[in-house]
Amino acid sequence: QVPRPGAGDAAADGGDGSGATIHARTTFYRAASALSVSLIPPTLDTRVSVETGAPYRVVTRLGTVLLEMAPAEGDAQGGDFGRLASVGGGAPDGARRYDWQNRRVTFALSALEVGTLLARSEPAVAAAYEAGAELGRFYHQTGGPERRGELPSKSLDVTALAGGGARLSLYVRDPDGERGTSVSISLADGDLAVLRELCRWALPRLTGAAQAFESRAGRDVP
């Protein structure tokens, strides 16, 4: 079941003059869960130079790589960090349905976190780790550190698998830290390669560096 386009979809002009928006996401399916990846562009603000009166744009919010995970419908959701783990090959399209509407969990990787994930999942680096070794751990407190104990927190654990793959486990903790849920999915080496290439392509665009360079291409740079 392909997730319906929504706020988490990377969007771009169709480029055919119609002005139609293209929604794109990459989804990995497993028997018990699915992982969807979309690229969220940075927020750009248009301003006017007080010296020349010329308009220019600045990045006011960096982009992210949005990870969305959902369990298959019909799987019981465990309490107290009951894990919905998924291993092995993906189910054929249409064979399973996933509860994106009610049980979806999300994690937005920043540019720095994307760089960390890329560095630690390089095949030559990952090959040095034993299965189960930690490749990365990322933590987000909803609303910032000052809201600890008031709003949920999230953590994403990435661990090595035999054969060059990785397992992604996303935990969502209630403010009291005692309850929560988690969803995990295992990515084979080919899946991980796709994820890495998406992240590699996205990285300079999350910061606005690629857009800034392209906008000045062919012009003299002071």
Accessible surface in RSA format (square Angstrom, percent):
REM  Atomic radii and reference values for relative SASA: ProtOr
REM  Chains: A
REM  Algorithm: Lee & Richards
REM  Probe-radius: 1.40
REM  Slices: 20
REM RES _ NUM      All-atoms   Total-Side   Main-Chain    Non-polar    All polar
REM                ABS   REL    ABS   REL    ABS   REL    ABS   REL    ABS   REL
RES GLN A   1    57.28  32.0  42.71  31.2  14.57  34.7  25.11  53.4  32.17  24.4
RES VAL A   2   105.36  69.3  89.15  80.7  16.21  39.1  89.15  77.5  16.21  44.0
RES PRO A   3    11.24   8.2   3.14   2.9   8.09  29.4   5.83   4.8   5.40  33.6
RES ARG A   4   189.75  79.7 174.84  89.1  14.91  35.5  73.96 101.1 115.78  70.2
RES PRO A   5    90.19  65.7  66.98  61.1  23.20  84.3  68.36  56.4  21.83 135.7
RES GLY A   6    36.29  44.8   0.00   N/A  36.29  44.8  31.99  87.8   4.30   9.6
RES ALA A   7   111.78 102.8  69.59 107.4  42.19  96.0  83.08 117.0  28.70  76.0
RES GLY A   8     5.21   6.4   0.00   N/A   5.21   6.4   3.09   8.5   2.13   4.8
RES ASP A   9    11.23   7.9   2.16   2.1   9.08  21.5   0.11   0.2  11.13  11.1
RES ALA A  10    21.39  19.7  19.63  30.3   1.76   4.0  19.99  28.2   1.40   3.7
RES ALA A  11    50.61  46.5  29.67  45.8  20.94  47.6  30.66  43.2  19.94  52.8
RES ALA A  12    61.96  57.0  51.08  78.8  10.87  24.7  61.74  86.9   0.22   0.6
RES ASP A  13    91.00  63.7  66.60  66.3  24.40  57.7  40.58  95.5  50.42  50.3
RES GLY A  14    27.20  33.5   0.00   N/A  27.20  33.5   4.93  13.5  22.26  49.9
RES GLY A  15    69.93  86.2   0.00   N/A  69.93  86.2  35.06  96.2  34.87  78.1
RES ASP A  16   108.97  76.3  70.72  70.4  38.25  90.4  44.44 104.6  64.53  64.4
RES GLY A  17    79.18  97.6   0.00   N/A  79.18  97.6  41.97 115.2  37.21  83.3
RES SER A  18    75.69  64.0  35.05  46.8  40.65  93.6  45.06  95.9  30.64  42.9
RES GLY A  19    50.12  61.8   0.00   N/A  50.12  61.8  25.31  69.4  24.82  55.6
RES ALA A  20    56.89  52.3  46.38  71.6  10.51  23.9  56.89  80.1   0.00   0.0
RES THR A  21    78.37  55.7  53.85  54.6  24.52  58.4  21.17  28.4  57.20  86.5
RES ILE A  22    88.14  50.2  84.26  62.8   3.88   9.4  87.55  63.0   0.59   1.6
RES HIS A  23    92.99  50.8  64.35  44.7  28.64  73.3  44.86  46.2  48.13  56.0
RES ALA A  24    54.58  50.2  47.07  72.6   7.51  17.1  53.26  75.0   1.32   3.5
RES ARG A  25    50.36  21.1  18.31   9.3  32.05  76.3  14.96  20.4  35.40  21.5
RES THR A  26    44.17  31.4  40.43  41.0   3.74   8.9  23.56  31.6  20.61  31.2
RES THR A  27    29.74  21.2   6.24   6.3  23.50  56.0   4.89   6.6  24.85  37.6
RES PHE A  28    15.73   7.9  12.27   7.6   3.46   9.0  15.73   9.5   0.00   0.0
RES TYR A  29    33.30  15.5  28.70  16.3   4.59  11.9  27.65  20.8   5.65   7.0
RES ARG A  30    19.46   8.2  19.46   9.9   0.00   0.0   0.00   0.0  19.46  11.8
RES ALA A  31    46.54  42.8  46.45  71.7   0.10   0.2  46.54  65.5   0.00   0.0
RES ALA A  32    20.79  19.1  20.03  30.9   0.76   1.7  20.79  29.3   0.00   0.0
RES SER A  33     0.00   0.0   0.00   0.0   0.00   0.0   0.00   0.0   0.00   0.0
RES ALA A  34     0.00   0.0   0.00   0.0   0.00   0.0   0.00   0.0   0.00   0.0
RES LEU A  35     0.00   0.0   0.00   0.0   0.00   0.0   0.00   0.0   0.00   0.0
RES SER A  36     0.09   0.1   0.03   0.0   0.06   0.1   0.06   0.1   0.03   0.0
RES VAL A  37     2.43   1.6   0.10   0.1   2.34   5.6   0.10   0.1   2.34   6.3
RES SER A  38     2.35   2.0   0.02   0.0   2.33   5.4   2.27   4.8   0.07   0.1
RES LEU A  39    29.01  16.2  28.44  20.3   0.57   1.4  28.44  20.0   0.57   1.5
RES ILE A  40    49.22  28.0  49.11  36.6   0.11   0.3  49.22  35.4   0.00   0.0
RES PRO A  41    79.98  58.3  66.98  61.1  13.00  47.3  72.48  59.8   7.50  46.6
RES PRO A  42    12.90   9.4   2.07   1.9  10.82  39.3   2.14   1.8  10.76  66.9
RES THR A  43    71.04  50.5  65.33  66.2   5.71  13.6  48.40  65.0  22.64  34.2
RES LEU A  44    56.76  31.6  33.34  23.8  23.42  58.9  33.34  23.4  23.42  63.0
RES ASP A  45    57.06  40.0  54.55  54.3   2.51   5.9  10.80  25.4  46.26  46.1
RES THR A  46    82.59  58.7  59.85  60.7  22.74  54.2  43.90  59.0  38.69  58.5
RES ARG A  47   108.96  45.7 103.29  52.7   5.67  13.5  32.72  44.7  76.24  46.2
RES VAL A  48    93.59  61.6  76.60  69.3  17.00  41.0  76.60  66.6  17.00  46.1
RES SER A  49    28.92  24.4  22.85  30.5   6.07  14.0  15.81  33.7  13.12  18.4
RES VAL A  50   151.38  99.6 111.74 101.2  39.64  95.5 119.86 104.1  31.52  85.5
RES GLU A  51   159.10  91.3 119.80  90.6  39.30  93.6  41.45  80.2 117.65  96.1
RES THR A  52   105.77  75.2  68.21  69.1  37.57  89.5  72.61  97.5  33.17  50.1
RES GLY A  53    48.00  59.2   0.00   N/A  48.00  59.2  26.43  72.5  21.57  48.3
RES ALA A  54    49.39  45.4  44.28  68.3   5.11  11.6  48.96  69.0   0.42   1.1
RES PRO A  55    97.46  71.0  78.84  71.9  18.62  67.7  78.97  65.2  18.49 114.9
RES TYR A  56    97.68  45.6  90.19  51.3   7.50  19.5  67.22  50.5  30.47  37.6
RES ARG A  57   151.32  63.5 122.39  62.4  28.93  68.9  46.02  62.9 105.30  63.8
RES VAL A  58    43.93  28.9  38.92  35.2   5.02  12.1  43.93  38.2   0.00   0.0
RES VAL A  59    55.51  36.5  27.16  24.6  28.35  68.3  27.16  23.6  28.35  76.9
RES THR A  60    70.54  50.2  32.43  32.9  38.11  90.8  34.56  46.4  35.98  54.4
RES ARG A  61   178.16  74.8 171.94  87.7   6.22  14.8  50.29  68.7 127.87  77.5
RES LEU A  62    94.93  52.9  83.92  60.0  11.00  27.7  83.92  58.9  11.00  29.6
RES GLY A  63     1.66   2.1   0.00   N/A   1.66   2.1   0.73   2.0   0.93   2.1
RES THR A  64    32.15  22.9  32.15  32.6   0.00   0.0  27.73  37.2   4.42   6.7
RES VAL A  65     0.00   0.0   0.00   0.0   0.00   0.0   0.00   0.0   0.00   0.0
RES LEU A  66    26.32  14.7  26.32  18.8   0.00   0.0  26.32  18.5   0.00   0.0
RES LEU A  67     0.86   0.5   0.86   0.6   0.00   0.0   0.86   0.6   0.00   0.0
RES GLU A  68     0.45   0.3   0.45   0.3   0.00   0.0   0.00   0.0   0.45   0.4
RES MET A  69     0.27   0.1   0.27   0.2   0.00   0.0   0.00   0.0   0.27   0.4
RES ALA A  70     0.00   0.0   0.00   0.0   0.00   0.0   0.00   0.0   0.00   0.0
RES PRO A  71     1.12   0.8   1.12   1.0   0.00   0.0   1.12   0.9   0.00   0.0
RES ALA A  72     0.00   0.0   0.00   0.0   0.00   0.0   0.00   0.0   0.00   0.0
RES GLU A  73    79.73  45.8  65.87  49.8  13.86  33.0  24.12  46.6  55.62  45.4
RES GLY A  74    82.49 101.7   0.00   N/A  82.49 101.7  42.82 117.5  39.67  88.9
RES ASP A  75    38.89  27.2  32.37  32.2   6.52  15.4  10.27  24.2  28.62  28.5
RES ALA A  76    91.88  84.5  67.25 103.8  24.63  56.0  78.10 110.0  13.78  36.5
RES GLN A  77    92.19  51.6  61.72  45.1  30.47  72.5  18.42  39.2  73.78  56.0
RES GLY A  78    27.81  34.3   0.00   N/A  27.81  34.3  24.22  66.5   3.59   8.0
RES GLY A  79    46.63  57.5   0.00   N/A  46.63  57.5  23.91  65.6  22.72  50.9
RES ASP A  80    97.01  68.0  79.42  79.1  17.59  41.6  27.53  64.8  69.48  69.3
RES PHE A  81    59.82  29.9  47.35  29.3  12.47  32.4  47.35  28.7  12.47  35.7
RES GLY A  82    20.44  25.2   0.00   N/A  20.44  25.2  20.44  56.1   0.00   0.0
RES ARG A  83   120.13  50.4  88.20  45.0  31.93  76.0  26.96  36.8  93.17  56.5
RES LEU A  84    17.61   9.8  15.51  11.1   2.10   5.3  17.61  12.4   0.00   0.0
RES ALA A  85    44.97  41.3  26.20  40.4  18.77  42.7  26.35  37.1  18.61  49.3
RES SER A  86     2.37   2.0   0.00   0.0   2.37   5.5   2.37   5.0   0.00   0.0
RES VAL A  87    92.48  60.9  81.48  73.8  11.01  26.5  81.48  70.8  11.01  29.9
RES GLY A  88    50.24  62.0   0.00   N/A  50.24  62.0  39.98 109.7  10.26  23.0
RES GLY A  89    64.90  80.0   0.00   N/A  64.90  80.0  38.38 105.3  26.51  59.4
RES GLY A  90    41.84  51.6   0.00   N/A  41.84  51.6   9.50  26.1  32.34  72.4
RES ALA A  91    23.23  21.4   9.90  15.3  13.34  30.3  15.24  21.5   7.99  21.2
RES PRO A  92   103.62  75.5  89.40  81.5  14.22  51.7 101.65  83.9   1.97  12.2
RES ASP A  93   116.64  81.7  85.78  85.4  30.86  73.0  34.83  82.0  81.81  81.6
RES GLY A  94    65.29  80.5   0.00   N/A  65.29  80.5  35.19  96.6  30.10  67.4
RES ALA A  95    60.69  55.8  25.09  38.7  35.61  81.0  36.37  51.2  24.32  64.4
RES ARG A  96    73.72  31.0  68.99  35.2   4.73  11.3  27.38  37.4  46.34  28.1
RES ARG A  97   136.75  57.4 132.17  67.4   4.58  10.9  48.37  66.1  88.38  53.6
RES TYR A  98     5.09   2.4   2.52   1.4   2.56   6.7   1.93   1.5   3.15   3.9
RES ASP A  99    19.97  14.0  18.96  18.9   1.00   2.4   2.19   5.2  17.78  17.7
RES TRP A 100    28.74  11.5  24.08  11.7   4.66  10.9  24.09  12.8   4.65   7.5
RES GLN A 101   152.09  85.0 114.48  83.7  37.60  89.5  38.20  81.3 113.88  86.4
RES ASN A 102   116.71  80.5  81.79  79.0  34.92  84.1  22.40  53.9  94.32  91.2
RES ARG A 103    44.59  18.7  35.37  18.0   9.22  22.0  26.90  36.8  17.70  10.7
RES ARG A 104   117.66  49.4  93.09  47.5  24.57  58.5   7.28  10.0 110.38  66.9
RES VAL A 105    17.50  11.5  13.57  12.3   3.94   9.5  17.50  15.2   0.00   0.0
RES THR A 106    32.69  23.2  31.62  32.1   1.07   2.5  13.45  18.1  19.24  29.1
RES PHE A 107     1.75   0.9   0.02   0.0   1.73   4.5   1.75   1.1   0.00   0.0
RES ALA A 108    36.26  33.3  29.98  46.3   6.28  14.3  29.98  42.2   6.28  16.6
RES LEU A 109     0.07   0.0   0.07   0.0   0.00   0.0   0.07   0.0   0.00   0.0
RES SER A 110    43.18  36.5  42.79  57.1   0.39   0.9  37.44  79.7   5.74   8.0
RES ALA A 111    13.64  12.5  11.00  17.0   2.64   6.0  11.31  15.9   2.33   6.2
RES LEU A 112   146.79  81.8 138.53  99.1   8.26  20.8 144.21 101.3   2.58   6.9
RES GLU A 113    27.44  15.8  26.89  20.3   0.55   1.3  14.06  27.2  13.38  10.9
RES VAL A 114     0.00   0.0   0.00   0.0   0.00   0.0   0.00   0.0   0.00   0.0
RES GLY A 115    23.83  29.4   0.00   N/A  23.83  29.4  19.16  52.6   4.67  10.5
RES THR A 116    35.80  25.5  29.15  29.5   6.66  15.9  16.80  22.6  19.00  28.7
RES LEU A 117     5.45   3.0   5.01   3.6   0.44   1.1   5.45   3.8   0.00   0.0
RES LEU A 118    16.03   8.9  15.86  11.3   0.17   0.4  16.03  11.3   0.00   0.0
RES ALA A 119    60.83  55.9  47.75  73.7  13.07  29.7  55.63  78.3   5.20  13.8
RES ARG A 120   104.79  44.0 104.37  53.2   0.42   1.0  17.97  24.6  86.82  52.6
RES SER A 121     2.07   1.7   0.50   0.7   1.57   3.6   0.47   1.0   1.60   2.2
RES GLU A 122    61.22  35.1  61.22  46.3   0.00   0.0  19.64  38.0  41.58  33.9
RES PRO A 123    92.92  67.7  82.39  75.1  10.53  38.3  89.18  73.6   3.73  23.2
RES ALA A 124    90.48  83.2  63.52  98.0  26.96  61.3  73.39 103.4  17.09  45.3
RES VAL A 125    62.40  41.1  58.16  52.7   4.24  10.2  62.40  54.2   0.00   0.0
RES ALA A 126    11.51  10.6   6.45  10.0   5.06  11.5   6.67   9.4   4.84  12.8
RES ALA A 127    84.81  78.0  47.37  73.1  37.44  85.2  59.28  83.5  25.53  67.6
RES ALA A 128    90.30  83.0  49.39  76.2  40.91  93.1  61.33  86.4  28.98  76.8
RES TYR A 129    84.81  39.6  66.56  37.9  18.24  47.5  39.07  29.4  45.74  56.4
RES GLU A 130   145.54  83.6 137.04 103.7   8.51  20.3  57.43 111.1  88.11  71.9
RES ALA A 131    69.28  63.7  37.86  58.4  31.42  71.5  38.52  54.3  30.76  81.5
RES GLY A 132    55.68  68.7   0.00   N/A  55.68  68.7  33.03  90.6  22.66  50.7
RES ALA A 133    30.49  28.0  19.31  29.8  11.18  25.4  29.41  41.4   1.08   2.9
RES GLU A 134    85.69  49.2  67.50  51.1  18.19  43.3  25.48  49.3  60.21  49.2
RES LEU A 135     1.06   0.6   0.30   0.2   0.75   1.9   0.79   0.6   0.27   0.7
RES GLY A 136     0.66   0.8   0.00   N/A   0.66   0.8   0.66   1.8   0.00   0.0
RES ARG A 137   149.66  62.8 125.18  63.8  24.47  58.3  39.07  53.4 110.59  67.0
RES PHE A 138    13.41   6.7  10.06   6.2   3.35   8.7  13.41   8.1   0.00   0.0
RES TYR A 139    99.42  46.4  77.95  44.3  21.47  55.9  72.96  54.8  26.47  32.6
RES HIS A 140    53.99  29.5  50.25  34.9   3.74   9.6  36.16  37.3  17.82  20.7
RES GLN A 141    24.25  13.6   7.63   5.6  16.63  39.6   5.19  11.1  19.06  14.5
RES THR A 142    57.22  40.7  48.89  49.6   8.34  19.9  50.30  67.6   6.93  10.5
RES GLY A 143    44.80  55.2   0.00   N/A  44.80  55.2  26.79  73.5  18.01  40.3
RES GLY A 144    21.55  26.6   0.00   N/A  21.55  26.6  18.27  50.1   3.28   7.3
RES PRO A 145   101.57  74.0  92.74  84.5   8.83  32.1  93.02  76.8   8.55  53.2
RES GLU A 146   129.49  74.3  98.69  74.7  30.79  73.3  67.28 130.1  62.21  50.8
RES ARG A 147    90.32  37.9  90.32  46.0   0.00   0.0  16.91  23.1  73.41  44.5
RES ARG A 148   148.96  62.5 130.58  66.6  18.38  43.8  58.41  79.8  90.55  54.9
RES GLY A 149    50.76  62.6   0.00   N/A  50.76  62.6  23.68  65.0  27.08  60.6
RES GLU A 150   102.93  59.1  80.60  61.0  22.33  53.2  37.27  72.1  65.66  53.6
RES LEU A 151    53.35  29.7  51.95  37.2   1.40   3.5  51.95  36.5   1.40   3.8
RES PRO A 152    48.59  35.4  48.59  44.3   0.00   0.0  48.59  40.1   0.00   0.0
RES SER A 153     9.92   8.4   9.92  13.2   0.00   0.0   1.92   4.1   7.99  11.2
RES LYS A 154    48.97  23.9  48.97  30.0   0.00   0.0  23.54  21.2  25.43  27.1
RES SER A 155     7.94   6.7   7.94  10.6   0.00   0.0   6.54  13.9   1.39   2.0
RES LEU A 156     0.72   0.4   0.72   0.5   0.00   0.0   0.72   0.5   0.00   0.0
RES ASP A 157    20.02  14.0  19.69  19.6   0.34   0.8   5.65  13.3  14.38  14.3
RES VAL A 158     0.24   0.2   0.24   0.2   0.00   0.0   0.24   0.2   0.00   0.0
RES THR A 159    34.58  24.6  34.58  35.1   0.00   0.0  26.99  36.3   7.59  11.5
RES ALA A 160     3.55   3.3   3.52   5.4   0.03   0.1   3.52   5.0   0.03   0.1
RES LEU A 161    57.80  32.2  50.45  36.1   7.36  18.5  50.45  35.4   7.36  19.8
RES ALA A 162    90.19  82.9  59.28  91.5  30.91  70.3  68.19  96.0  22.00  58.3
RES GLY A 163    69.20  85.3   0.00   N/A  69.20  85.3  44.18 121.2  25.02  56.0
RES GLY A 164    39.12  48.2   0.00   N/A  39.12  48.2  27.21  74.7  11.91  26.7
RES GLY A 165     4.42   5.5   0.00   N/A   4.42   5.5   1.76   4.8   2.66   6.0
RES ALA A 166     0.14   0.1   0.14   0.2   0.00   0.0   0.14   0.2   0.00   0.0
RES ARG A 167    50.40  21.2  50.19  25.6   0.20   0.5   9.65  13.2  40.74  24.7
RES LEU A 168     1.44   0.8   1.44   1.0   0.00   0.0   1.44   1.0   0.00   0.0
RES SER A 169     6.46   5.5   6.46   8.6   0.00   0.0   1.51   3.2   4.95   6.9
RES LEU A 170     0.52   0.3   0.44   0.3   0.08   0.2   0.44   0.3   0.08   0.2
RES TYR A 171    27.45  12.8  27.45  15.6   0.00   0.0  17.37  13.1  10.08  12.4
RES VAL A 172    27.21  17.9  26.61  24.1   0.60   1.4  26.61  23.1   0.60   1.6
RES ARG A 173    76.06  31.9  76.06  38.8   0.00   0.0  17.12  23.4  58.94  35.7
RES ASP A 174    53.77  37.7  51.38  51.1   2.38   5.6   7.88  18.5  45.89  45.8
RES PRO A 175    54.52  39.7  37.55  34.2  16.98  61.7  40.22  33.2  14.30  88.9
RES ASP A 176    95.29  66.7  63.72  63.4  31.57  74.7  45.43 106.9  49.86  49.7
RES GLY A 177    39.61  48.8   0.00   N/A  39.61  48.8  21.04  57.7  18.56  41.6
RES GLU A 178   129.17  74.2 115.39  87.3  13.78  32.8  40.22  77.8  88.95  72.6
RES ARG A 179   130.55  54.8 130.55  66.5   0.00   0.0  37.03  50.6  93.52  56.7
RES GLY A 180    13.22  16.3   0.00   N/A  13.22  16.3   7.91  21.7   5.31  11.9
RES THR A 181    23.37  16.6  23.37  23.7   0.00   0.0  22.37  30.1   1.00   1.5
RES SER A 182     0.33   0.3   0.17   0.2   0.17   0.4   0.33   0.7   0.00   0.0
RES VAL A 183     3.06   2.0   3.06   2.8   0.00   0.0   3.06   2.7   0.00   0.0
RES SER A 184     0.01   0.0   0.01   0.0   0.00   0.0   0.01   0.0   0.00   0.0
RES ILE A 185     0.00   0.0   0.00   0.0   0.00   0.0   0.00   0.0   0.00   0.0
RES SER A 186     8.62   7.3   7.67  10.2   0.94   2.2   7.36  15.7   1.26   1.8
RES LEU A 187     0.42   0.2   0.00   0.0   0.42   1.1   0.42   0.3   0.00   0.0
RES ALA A 188    54.91  50.5  43.81  67.6  11.10  25.2  53.13  74.8   1.78   4.7
RES ASP A 189    86.33  60.5  78.28  77.9   8.05  19.0  19.01  44.7  67.32  67.1
RES GLY A 190    41.61  51.3   0.00   N/A  41.61  51.3  39.66 108.8   1.95   4.4
RES ASP A 191    29.75  20.8  28.49  28.4   1.26   3.0   0.53   1.3  29.22  29.1
RES LEU A 192     6.72   3.7   6.72   4.8   0.00   0.0   6.72   4.7   0.00   0.0
RES ALA A 193    49.21  45.2  46.23  71.3   2.99   6.8  48.76  68.7   0.45   1.2
RES VAL A 194    69.73  45.9  65.53  59.3   4.21  10.1  69.23  60.2   0.50   1.4
RES LEU A 195     1.18   0.7   1.18   0.8   0.00   0.0   1.18   0.8   0.00   0.0
RES ARG A 196    16.11   6.8  14.66   7.5   1.45   3.4   7.12   9.7   8.98   5.4
RES GLU A 197    97.66  56.1  94.59  71.6   3.07   7.3  47.46  91.8  50.20  41.0
RES LEU A 198    44.70  24.9  44.06  31.5   0.64   1.6  44.29  31.1   0.40   1.1
RES CYS A 199     0.40   0.3   0.40   0.4   0.00   0.0   0.14   0.4   0.26   0.3
RES ARG A 200   104.28  43.8  97.58  49.7   6.70  16.0  52.11  71.2  52.17  31.6
RES TRP A 201   140.86  56.5 132.47  64.1   8.40  19.7 121.50  64.8  19.37  31.4
RES ALA A 202     1.16   1.1   1.02   1.6   0.14   0.3   1.16   1.6   0.00   0.0
RES LEU A 203    53.05  29.5  52.92  37.9   0.12   0.3  52.92  37.2   0.12   0.3
RES PRO A 204    55.68  40.6  49.89  45.5   5.79  21.0  55.68  46.0   0.00   0.0
RES ARG A 205    67.51  28.3  67.30  34.3   0.21   0.5  20.16  27.6  47.35  28.7
RES LEU A 206     3.59   2.0   3.59   2.6   0.00   0.0   3.59   2.5   0.00   0.0
RES THR A 207    53.50  38.1  41.50  42.1  12.00  28.6  38.62  51.9  14.88  22.5
RES GLY A 208     5.36   6.6   0.00   N/A   5.36   6.6   2.26   6.2   3.10   6.9
RES ALA A 209    58.35  53.7  45.48  70.2  12.87  29.3  53.74  75.7   4.62  12.2
RES ALA A 210    16.42  15.1   8.98  13.9   7.44  16.9  16.35  23.0   0.06   0.2
RES GLN A 211    57.10  31.9  51.97  38.0   5.13  12.2  42.25  89.9  14.84  11.3
RES ALA A 212    53.58  49.3  46.31  71.5   7.28  16.6  53.13  74.8   0.45   1.2
RES PHE A 213   152.04  76.1 145.02  89.8   7.02  18.3 150.94  91.5   1.10   3.2
RES GLU A 214   107.12  61.5  90.39  68.4  16.73  39.8  39.18  75.8  67.94  55.5
RES SER A 215    74.23  62.7  47.57  63.5  26.66  61.4  49.22 104.8  25.01  35.0
RES ARG A 216    95.77  40.2  93.89  47.9   1.88   4.5  25.65  35.1  70.12  42.5
RES ALA A 217    64.07  58.9  37.12  57.3  26.95  61.3  44.98  63.3  19.10  50.6
RES GLY A 218    91.79 113.2   0.00   N/A  91.79 113.2  45.49 124.8  46.29 103.7
RES ARG A 219   148.69  62.4 132.33  67.5  16.35  38.9  68.17  93.2  80.51  48.8
RES ASP A 220   145.08 101.6 122.02 121.4  23.07  54.5  41.27  97.1 103.81 103.5
RES VAL A 221    98.98  65.1  69.00  62.5  29.98  72.2  69.10  60.0  29.89  81.1
RES PRO A 222   151.61 110.5  83.20  75.8  68.41 248.7 125.65 103.7  25.96 161.3
END  Absolute sums over single chains surface
CHAIN  1 A    12214.2       8977.7       3236.5       7080.2       5134.0
END  Absolute sums over all chains
TOTAL         12214.2       8977.7       3236.5       7080.2       5134.0
